[in-house]
Amino acid sequence: MALSIPHVFVNGTISEASEVNSNFTAVKNFVDGLATGVNLETGAVATAAIADGAVTTSKLSAAAVTAEKLSPGAVSIIEIQVFS
């Protein structure tokens, strides 16, 4: 999702505070979305950019990882740890 700024200003003209504030709000909302993962483009986070240990069981929601979501051969039996 691209950042969309609602108002454009021209040098030498008066800027209305409400329009300036609206632009700041648009930027804030976009950045807040980035922080939660909402505004990330598909493929924006490559595997190489994810630090070892960054994704843990406690950070995954229930049913976030299912057999249908895994690429064939993505996980070997050696990589599976059973929790009891």
Biopython code that builds the backbone (N, CA, C, O; Angstrom):
import numpy as np
from Bio.PDB.StructureBuilder import StructureBuilder

atoms = [
    (1, "MET", "N", (0.849, -1.177, 0.000)),
    (1, "MET", "CA", (0.000, 0.000, 0.000)),
    (1, "MET", "C", (0.895, 1.240, 0.000)),
    (1, "MET", "O", (1.794, 1.371, 0.830)),
    (2, "ALA", "N", (0.639, 2.125, -0.923)),
    (2, "ALA", "CA", (1.442, 3.346, -1.026)),
    (2, "ALA", "C", (0.889, 4.425, -0.100)),
    (2, "ALA", "O", (-0.301, 4.454, 0.216)),
    (3, "LEU", "N", (1.776, 5.299, 0.320)),
    (3, "LEU", "CA", (1.377, 6.440, 1.146)),
    (3, "LEU", "C", (0.682, 7.465, 0.261)),
    (3, "LEU", "O", (1.209, 7.855, -0.781)),
    (4, "SER", "N", (-0.474, 7.888, 0.668)),
    (4, "SER", "CA", (-1.234, 8.889, -0.083)),
    (4, "SER", "C", (-1.375, 10.148, 0.772)),
    (4, "SER", "O", (-1.975, 10.118, 1.846)),
    (5, "ILE", "N", (-0.816, 11.249, 0.280)),
    (5, "ILE", "CA", (-0.892, 12.537, 0.979)),
    (5, "ILE", "C", (-2.058, 13.325, 0.384)),
    (5, "ILE", "O", (-2.083, 13.566, -0.823)),
    (6, "PRO", "N", (-3.021, 13.729, 1.209)),
    (6, "PRO", "CA", (-4.245, 14.351, 0.678)),
    (6, "PRO", "C", (-4.090, 15.771, 0.128)),
    (6, "PRO", "O", (-4.851, 16.168, -0.754)),
    (7, "HIS", "N", (-3.132, 16.536, 0.625)),
    (7, "HIS", "CA", (-3.038, 17.942, 0.208)),
    (7, "HIS", "C", (-1.642, 18.264, -0.310)),
    (7, "HIS", "O", (-0.639, 17.838, 0.263)),
    (8, "VAL", "N", (-1.592, 19.026, -1.409)),
    (8, "VAL", "CA", (-0.336, 19.489, -1.987)),
    (8, "VAL", "C", (-0.280, 20.997, -1.799)),
    (8, "VAL", "O", (-1.269, 21.697, -2.016)),
    (9, "PHE", "N", (0.887, 21.492, -1.394)),
    (9, "PHE", "CA", (1.040, 22.925, -1.143)),
    (9, "PHE", "C", (1.971, 23.539, -2.171)),
    (9, "PHE", "O", (2.898, 22.888, -2.653)),
    (10, "VAL", "N", (1.719, 24.787, -2.497)),
    (10, "VAL", "CA", (2.497, 25.511, -3.490)),
    (10, "VAL", "C", (3.216, 26.666, -2.803)),
    (10, "VAL", "O", (2.627, 27.373, -1.985)),
    (11, "ASN", "N", (4.484, 26.855, -3.136)),
    (11, "ASN", "CA", (5.251, 27.968, -2.566)),
    (11, "ASN", "C", (4.530, 29.297, -2.804)),
    (11, "ASN", "O", (3.965, 29.535, -3.872)),
    (12, "GLY", "N", (4.564, 30.138, -1.803)),
    (12, "GLY", "CA", (3.978, 31.466, -1.918)),
    (12, "GLY", "C", (2.487, 31.525, -1.640)),
    (12, "GLY", "O", (1.881, 32.591, -1.745)),
    (13, "THR", "N", (1.888, 30.396, -1.289)),
    (13, "THR", "CA", (0.454, 30.393, -0.956)),
    (13, "THR", "C", (0.287, 30.060, 0.514)),
    (13, "THR", "O", (1.187, 29.509, 1.148)),
    (14, "ILE", "N", (-0.866, 30.397, 1.042)),
    (14, "ILE", "CA", (-1.156, 30.120, 2.457)),
    (14, "ILE", "C", (-1.606, 28.664, 2.610)),
    (14, "ILE", "O", (-2.437, 28.172, 1.846)),
    (15, "SER", "N", (-1.047, 28.000, 3.596)),
    (15, "SER", "CA", (-1.444, 26.630, 3.905)),
    (15, "SER", "C", (-2.396, 26.652, 5.090)),
    (15, "SER", "O", (-2.111, 27.278, 6.110)),
    (16, "GLU", "N", (-3.509, 25.977, 4.957)),
    (16, "GLU", "CA", (-4.480, 25.880, 6.042)),
    (16, "GLU", "C", (-4.001, 24.848, 7.058)),
    (16, "GLU", "O", (-3.540, 23.771, 6.682)),
    (17, "ALA", "N", (-4.109, 25.171, 8.323)),
    (17, "ALA", "CA", (-3.669, 24.264, 9.388)),
    (17, "ALA", "C", (-4.373, 22.916, 9.291)),
    (17, "ALA", "O", (-3.748, 21.878, 9.508)),
    (18, "SER", "N", (-5.642, 22.918, 8.973)),
    (18, "SER", "CA", (-6.385, 21.654, 8.894)),
    (18, "SER", "C", (-5.837, 20.753, 7.783)),
    (18, "SER", "O", (-5.833, 19.530, 7.926)),
    (19, "GLU", "N", (-5.373, 21.351, 6.677)),
    (19, "GLU", "CA", (-4.811, 20.562, 5.585)),
    (19, "GLU", "C", (-3.422, 20.026, 5.957)),
    (19, "GLU", "O", (-3.094, 18.881, 5.646)),
    (20, "VAL", "N", (-2.617, 20.849, 6.617)),
    (20, "VAL", "CA", (-1.299, 20.411, 7.077)),
    (20, "VAL", "C", (-1.471, 19.272, 8.086)),
    (20, "VAL", "O", (-0.778, 18.257, 8.008)),
    (21, "ASN", "N", (-2.391, 19.445, 9.026)),
    (21, "ASN", "CA", (-2.645, 18.401, 10.021)),
    (21, "ASN", "C", (-3.153, 17.126, 9.359)),
    (21, "ASN", "O", (-2.806, 16.024, 9.784)),
    (22, "SER", "N", (-3.963, 17.268, 8.332)),
    (22, "SER", "CA", (-4.464, 16.110, 7.600)),
    (22, "SER", "C", (-3.315, 15.337, 6.953)),
    (22, "SER", "O", (-3.312, 14.106, 6.955)),
    (23, "ASN", "N", (-2.344, 16.059, 6.401)),
    (23, "ASN", "CA", (-1.169, 15.395, 5.820)),
    (23, "ASN", "C", (-0.375, 14.648, 6.885)),
    (23, "ASN", "O", (0.043, 13.509, 6.674)),
    (24, "PHE", "N", (-0.168, 15.298, 8.033)),
    (24, "PHE", "CA", (0.561, 14.636, 9.120)),
    (24, "PHE", "C", (-0.195, 13.394, 9.602)),
    (24, "PHE", "O", (0.421, 12.371, 9.902)),
    (25, "THR", "N", (-1.501, 13.478, 9.676)),
    (25, "THR", "CA", (-2.305, 12.331, 10.097)),
    (25, "THR", "C", (-2.172, 11.179, 9.106)),
    (25, "THR", "O", (-2.093, 10.019, 9.509)),
    (26, "ALA", "N", (-2.146, 11.496, 7.812)),
    (26, "ALA", "CA", (-1.975, 10.456, 6.793)),
    (26, "ALA", "C", (-0.635, 9.743, 6.967)),
    (26, "ALA", "O", (-0.562, 8.517, 6.878)),
    (27, "VAL", "N", (0.418, 10.510, 7.214)),
    (27, "VAL", "CA", (1.745, 9.915, 7.421)),
    (27, "VAL", "C", (1.752, 9.077, 8.693)),
    (27, "VAL", "O", (2.279, 7.964, 8.699)),
    (28, "LYS", "N", (1.171, 9.601, 9.770)),
    (28, "LYS", "CA", (1.126, 8.865, 11.039)),
    (28, "LYS", "C", (0.382, 7.538, 10.878)),
    (28, "LYS", "O", (0.849, 6.500, 11.345)),
    (29, "ASN", "N", (-0.770, 7.578, 10.218)),
    (29, "ASN", "CA", (-1.555, 6.359, 10.027)),
    (29, "ASN", "C", (-0.794, 5.334, 9.192)),
    (29, "ASN", "O", (-0.855, 4.134, 9.460)),
    (30, "PHE", "N", (-0.078, 5.815, 8.180)),
    (30, "PHE", "CA", (0.708, 4.910, 7.348)),
    (30, "PHE", "C", (1.825, 4.257, 8.160)),
    (30, "PHE", "O", (2.027, 3.045, 8.078)),
    (31, "VAL", "N", (2.542, 5.048, 8.935)),
    (31, "VAL", "CA", (3.639, 4.532, 9.753)),
    (31, "VAL", "C", (3.103, 3.573, 10.817)),
    (31, "VAL", "O", (3.703, 2.528, 11.067)),
    (32, "ASP", "N", (1.984, 3.921, 11.439)),
    (32, "ASP", "CA", (1.371, 3.007, 12.408)),
    (32, "ASP", "C", (1.032, 1.674, 11.746)),
    (32, "ASP", "O", (1.204, 0.615, 12.349)),
    (33, "GLY", "N", (0.552, 1.730, 10.509)),
    (33, "GLY", "CA", (0.251, 0.509, 9.766)),
    (33, "GLY", "C", (1.499, -0.311, 9.487)),
    (33, "GLY", "O", (1.458, -1.540, 9.541)),
    (34, "LEU", "N", (2.607, 0.357, 9.188)),
    (34, "LEU", "CA", (3.863, -0.369, 8.986)),
    (34, "LEU", "C", (4.268, -1.115, 10.248)),
    (34, "LEU", "O", (4.742, -2.250, 10.190)),
    (35, "ALA", "N", (4.076, -0.463, 11.388)),
    (35, "ALA", "CA", (4.460, -1.069, 12.667)),
    (35, "ALA", "C", (3.669, -2.334, 12.954)),
    (35, "ALA", "O", (4.159, -3.233, 13.637)),
    (36, "THR", "N", (2.445, -2.408, 12.436)),
    (36, "THR", "CA", (1.606, -3.590, 12.672)),
    (36, "THR", "C", (1.614, -4.547, 11.493)),
    (36, "THR", "O", (0.984, -5.603, 11.546)),
    (37, "GLY", "N", (2.327, -4.182, 10.422)),
    (37, "GLY", "CA", (2.403, -5.049, 9.249)),
    (37, "GLY", "C", (1.308, -4.807, 8.235)),
    (37, "GLY", "O", (1.258, -5.504, 7.222)),
    (38, "VAL", "N", (0.437, -3.857, 8.464)),
    (38, "VAL", "CA", (-0.691, -3.610, 7.572)),
    (38, "VAL", "C", (-0.252, -3.053, 6.225)),
    (38, "VAL", "O", (-0.797, -3.453, 5.196)),
    (39, "ASN", "N", (0.705, -2.153, 6.200)),
    (39, "ASN", "CA", (1.072, -1.467, 4.958)),
    (39, "ASN", "C", (2.285, -2.076, 4.253)),
    (39, "ASN", "O", (2.942, -1.398, 3.463)),
    (40, "LEU", "N", (2.584, -3.319, 4.523)),
    (40, "LEU", "CA", (3.714, -3.965, 3.861)),
    (40, "LEU", "C", (3.278, -4.527, 2.510)),
    (40, "LEU", "O", (2.248, -5.194, 2.407)),
    (41, "GLU", "N", (4.065, -4.254, 1.491)),
    (41, "GLU", "CA", (3.804, -4.801, 0.163)),
    (41, "GLU", "C", (4.119, -6.290, 0.177)),
    (41, "GLU", "O", (4.946, -6.741, 0.969)),
    (42, "THR", "N", (3.473, -7.050, -0.684)),
    (42, "THR", "CA", (3.756, -8.472, -0.813)),
    (42, "THR", "C", (5.227, -8.655, -1.160)),
    (42, "THR", "O", (5.730, -8.017, -2.085)),
    (43, "GLY", "N", (5.907, -9.507, -0.437)),
    (43, "GLY", "CA", (7.313, -9.768, -0.683)),
    (43, "GLY", "C", (8.255, -8.735, -0.096)),
    (43, "GLY", "O", (9.458, -8.786, -0.354)),
    (44, "ALA", "N", (7.738, -7.796, 0.689)),
    (44, "ALA", "CA", (8.575, -6.723, 1.237)),
    (44, "ALA", "C", (9.589, -7.239, 2.254)),
    (44, "ALA", "O", (10.665, -6.660, 2.402)),
    (45, "VAL", "N", (9.261, -8.303, 2.944)),
    (45, "VAL", "CA", (10.177, -8.860, 3.943)),
    (45, "VAL", "C", (10.701, -10.195, 3.402)),
    (45, "VAL", "O", (9.990, -11.200, 3.372)),
    (46, "ALA", "N", (11.944, -10.169, 2.983)),
    (46, "ALA", "CA", (12.560, -11.377, 2.438)),
    (46, "ALA", "C", (13.094, -12.240, 3.577)),
    (46, "ALA", "O", (13.396, -11.737, 4.660)),
    (47, "THR", "N", (13.205, -13.511, 3.329)),
    (47, "THR", "CA", (13.703, -14.441, 4.333)),
    (47, "THR", "C", (15.052, -13.991, 4.886)),
    (47, "THR", "O", (15.297, -14.096, 6.088)),
    (48, "ALA", "N", (15.925, -13.492, 4.016)),
    (48, "ALA", "CA", (17.257, -13.072, 4.444)),
    (48, "ALA", "C", (17.208, -11.896, 5.420)),
    (48, "ALA", "O", (18.165, -11.668, 6.159)),
    (49, "ALA", "N", (16.098, -11.147, 5.428)),
    (49, "ALA", "CA", (15.984, -9.982, 6.315)),
    (49, "ALA", "C", (15.464, -10.339, 7.702)),
    (49, "ALA", "O", (15.452, -9.492, 8.595)),
    (50, "ILE", "N", (15.040, -11.570, 7.888)),
    (50, "ILE", "CA", (14.496, -11.993, 9.180)),
    (50, "ILE", "C", (15.624, -12.595, 10.012)),
    (50, "ILE", "O", (16.242, -13.581, 9.610)),
    (51, "ALA", "N", (15.885, -12.003, 11.164)),
    (51, "ALA", "CA", (16.976, -12.461, 12.030)),
    (51, "ALA", "C", (16.678, -13.845, 12.592)),
    (51, "ALA", "O", (15.524, -14.194, 12.841)),
    (52, "ASP", "N", (17.721, -14.615, 12.784)),
    (52, "ASP", "CA", (17.560, -15.924, 13.423)),
    (52, "ASP", "C", (16.892, -15.736, 14.777)),
    (52, "ASP", "O", (17.284, -14.861, 15.549)),
    (53, "GLY", "N", (15.899, -16.541, 15.065)),
    (53, "GLY", "CA", (15.208, -16.477, 16.341)),
    (53, "GLY", "C", (14.162, -15.379, 16.438)),
    (53, "GLY", "O", (13.537, -15.223, 17.487)),
    (54, "ALA", "N", (13.951, -14.604, 15.357)),
    (54, "ALA", "CA", (12.993, -13.499, 15.412)),
    (54, "ALA", "C", (11.546, -13.992, 15.437)),
    (54, "ALA", "O", (10.677, -13.340, 16.015)),
    (55, "VAL", "N", (11.293, -15.123, 14.820)),
    (55, "VAL", "CA", (9.943, -15.682, 14.800)),
    (55, "VAL", "C", (9.904, -16.855, 15.765)),
    (55, "VAL", "O", (10.574, -17.867, 15.562)),
    (56, "THR", "N", (9.118, -16.706, 16.807)),
    (56, "THR", "CA", (9.012, -17.750, 17.825)),
    (56, "THR", "C", (7.565, -18.201, 17.951)),
    (56, "THR", "O", (6.652, -17.531, 17.468)),
    (57, "THR", "N", (7.367, -19.322, 18.594)),
    (57, "THR", "CA", (6.027, -19.854, 18.784)),
    (57, "THR", "C", (5.115, -18.846, 19.469)),
    (57, "THR", "O", (3.947, -18.719, 19.101)),
    (58, "SER", "N", (5.632, -18.133, 20.453)),
    (58, "SER", "CA", (4.794, -17.189, 21.196)),
    (58, "SER", "C", (4.360, -15.992, 20.343)),
    (58, "SER", "O", (3.393, -15.310, 20.683)),
    (59, "LYS", "N", (5.061, -15.736, 19.248)),
    (59, "LYS", "CA", (4.714, -14.607, 18.380)),
    (59, "LYS", "C", (3.734, -14.990, 17.268)),
    (59, "LYS", "O", (3.246, -14.118, 16.550)),
    (60, "LEU", "N", (3.446, -16.269, 17.121)),
    (60, "LEU", "CA", (2.523, -16.732, 16.081)),
    (60, "LEU", "C", (1.135, -16.931, 16.666)),
    (60, "LEU", "O", (0.979, -17.498, 17.747)),
    (61, "SER", "N", (0.133, -16.461, 15.942)),
    (61, "SER", "CA", (-1.232, -16.681, 16.408)),
    (61, "SER", "C", (-1.626, -18.132, 16.134)),
    (61, "SER", "O", (-0.998, -18.814, 15.324)),
    (62, "ALA", "N", (-2.658, -18.587, 16.810)),
    (62, "ALA", "CA", (-3.144, -19.944, 16.618)),
    (62, "ALA", "C", (-3.511, -20.143, 15.149)),
    (62, "ALA", "O", (-4.165, -19.293, 14.546)),
    (63, "ALA", "N", (-3.096, -21.245, 14.593)),
    (63, "ALA", "CA", (-3.366, -21.618, 13.199)),
    (63, "ALA", "C", (-2.666, -20.713, 12.182)),
    (63, "ALA", "O", (-3.052, -20.689, 11.013)),
    (64, "ALA", "N", (-1.646, -19.971, 12.610)),
    (64, "ALA", "CA", (-0.912, -19.113, 11.672)),
    (64, "ALA", "C", (-0.079, -19.956, 10.702)),
    (64, "ALA", "O", (0.132, -19.569, 9.553)),
    (65, "VAL", "N", (0.382, -21.093, 11.171)),
    (65, "VAL", "CA", (1.169, -21.988, 10.329)),
    (65, "VAL", "C", (0.398, -23.288, 10.177)),
    (65, "VAL", "O", (0.148, -23.995, 11.153)),
    (66, "THR", "N", (0.028, -23.589, 8.954)),
    (66, "THR", "CA", (-0.681, -24.836, 8.663)),
    (66, "THR", "C", (0.029, -25.537, 7.514)),
    (66, "THR", "O", (0.831, -24.928, 6.806)),
    (67, "ALA", "N", (-0.266, -26.804, 7.334)),
    (67, "ALA", "CA", (0.352, -27.566, 6.246)),
    (67, "ALA", "C", (0.061, -26.924, 4.894)),
    (67, "ALA", "O", (0.918, -26.933, 4.010)),
    (68, "GLU", "N", (-1.130, -26.371, 4.725)),
    (68, "GLU", "CA", (-1.519, -25.751, 3.453)),
    (68, "GLU", "C", (-0.701, -24.501, 3.144)),
    (68, "GLU", "O", (-0.549, -24.136, 1.978)),
    (69, "LYS", "N", (-0.170, -23.839, 4.178)),
    (69, "LYS", "CA", (0.580, -22.594, 3.992)),
    (69, "LYS", "C", (2.075, -22.827, 3.773)),
    (69, "LYS", "O", (2.799, -21.896, 3.421)),
    (70, "LEU", "N", (2.542, -24.061, 3.978)),
    (70, "LEU", "CA", (3.958, -24.367, 3.811)),
    (70, "LEU", "C", (4.243, -24.800, 2.382)),
    (70, "LEU", "O", (3.472, -25.553, 1.788)),
    (71, "SER", "N", (5.348, -24.325, 1.837)),
    (71, "SER", "CA", (5.776, -24.764, 0.512)),
    (71, "SER", "C", (6.236, -26.212, 0.607)),
    (71, "SER", "O", (6.776, -26.624, 1.634)),
    (72, "PRO", "N", (6.026, -26.990, -0.453)),
    (72, "PRO", "CA", (6.500, -28.382, -0.430)),
    (72, "PRO", "C", (7.994, -28.438, -0.131)),
    (72, "PRO", "O", (8.786, -27.749, -0.773)),
    (73, "GLY", "N", (8.370, -29.248, 0.830)),
    (73, "GLY", "CA", (9.769, -29.404, 1.195)),
    (73, "GLY", "C", (10.328, -28.285, 2.059)),
    (73, "GLY", "O", (11.530, -28.262, 2.322)),
    (74, "ALA", "N", (9.481, -27.348, 2.512)),
    (74, "ALA", "CA", (9.957, -26.206, 3.289)),
    (74, "ALA", "C", (10.432, -26.613, 4.681)),
    (74, "ALA", "O", (11.317, -25.974, 5.250)),
    (75, "VAL", "N", (9.849, -27.665, 5.222)),
    (75, "VAL", "CA", (10.199, -28.114, 6.567)),
    (75, "VAL", "C", (10.473, -29.610, 6.519)),
    (75, "VAL", "O", (9.667, -30.393, 6.016)),
    (76, "SER", "N", (11.624, -29.986, 7.052)),
    (76, "SER", "CA", (11.936, -31.408, 7.113)),
    (76, "SER", "C", (11.575, -31.939, 8.497)),
    (76, "SER", "O", (11.393, -31.161, 9.434)),
    (77, "ILE", "N", (11.474, -33.236, 8.625)),
    (77, "ILE", "CA", (11.131, -33.844, 9.907)),
    (77, "ILE", "C", (12.152, -33.491, 10.971)),
    (77, "ILE", "O", (11.802, -33.428, 12.150)),
    (78, "ILE", "N", (13.402, -33.259, 10.597)),
    (78, "ILE", "CA", (14.443, -32.903, 11.552)),
    (78, "ILE", "C", (14.187, -31.516, 12.138)),
    (78, "ILE", "O", (14.576, -31.241, 13.273)),
    (79, "GLU", "N", (13.524, -30.627, 11.356)),
    (79, "GLU", "CA", (13.266, -29.266, 11.808)),
    (79, "GLU", "C", (12.029, -29.141, 12.697)),
    (79, "GLU", "O", (11.791, -28.087, 13.288)),
    (80, "ILE", "N", (11.264, -30.184, 12.790)),
    (80, "ILE", "CA", (10.040, -30.142, 13.589)),
    (80, "ILE", "C", (10.355, -30.525, 15.034)),
    (80, "ILE", "O", (10.939, -31.577, 15.295)),
    (81, "GLN", "N", (9.964, -29.664, 15.962)),
    (81, "GLN", "CA", (10.181, -29.936, 17.381)),
    (81, "GLN", "C", (8.811, -30.170, 18.002)),
    (81, "GLN", "O", (7.911, -29.345, 17.851)),
    (82, "VAL", "N", (8.654, -31.263, 18.684)),
    (82, "VAL", "CA", (7.380, -31.606, 19.296)),
    (82, "VAL", "C", (7.334, -31.043, 20.713)),
    (82, "VAL", "O", (8.243, -31.265, 21.512)),
    (83, "PHE", "N", (6.260, -30.310, 21.011)),
    (83, "PHE", "CA", (6.071, -29.763, 22.343)),
    (83, "PHE", "C", (5.002, -30.558, 23.059)),
    (83, "PHE", "O", (3.958, -30.859, 22.480)),
    (84, "SER", "N", (5.244, -30.895, 24.290)),
    (84, "SER", "CA", (4.229, -31.643, 25.041)),
    (84, "SER", "C", (3.753, -30.848, 26.224)),
    (84, "SER", "O", (2.898, -31.313, 26.977)),
]
sb = StructureBuilder()
sb.init_structure("model")
sb.init_model(0)
sb.init_chain("A")
sb.init_seg("    ")
for serial, (resi, resn, name, xyz) in enumerate(atoms, 1):
    if name == "N":
        sb.init_residue(resn, " ", resi, " ")
    sb.init_atom(name, np.array(xyz, "f"), 0.0, 1.0, " ", f" {name:<3s}", serial, name[0])
structure = sb.get_structure()
